[in-house]
Each structure stands twice: as C-alpha cells, then as structure tokens.
C-alpha cells in the first residue's frame, strides 16, 4: 500500500514507474508472446508502455483529488501549437 503525504511522494513514485517501464521495455519483445510451457502471455513493449501510462494517469487522479499540480503530461494533454504558413 502506498501513502502519499506530499506531491514529492507522488513525484518519486512517478520516477520509479518510468524507470521500471524502461527496464521492462528493454526486456520485452516487439510483439506479445504466448509461453506455452507456463501458459502465460508475455507482454510486448507496447503493453508495458500502456500499463505505465495508466499508472501515471492514476497518479494524476490522486494529484487532482489533493489539489496538487499533475505529475504527468501525456501526449494528448499537451497544448496544440499552430504554426504559420510560409509563402
């Protein structure tokens, strides 16, 4: 069980999640694989990334509940920047 008393605790957890995602992603293959010996599915790089992003978004929910700034900004959350057209 995790206990977050400050935003710093959440930030530390977010860093841990990112570090773990990197480690797991380096071990994972490009495609999900079925291990017939142990009868389990071995996650792909995409699966690992998707799980980590879900965990980081969950941390954002806690931050919102506590009234703190979010610790993770996903790709879809960033502001869209429109450039100019060159003639």
PEWO-V876620 format. One record per helix or strand of 2 or more residues. SS is the DSSP state (~ for helix, > for strand). FROM is the first residue (numbers start at 1). TO is the last residue. If there is no record, write none. Layout:
ss=SS from=FROM to=TO
ss=SS from=FROM to=TO
//
This chain:
ss=~ from=7 to=27
ss=> from=33 to=35
ss=> from=40 to=42
ss=~ from=45 to=66
ss=~ from=75 to=77
//
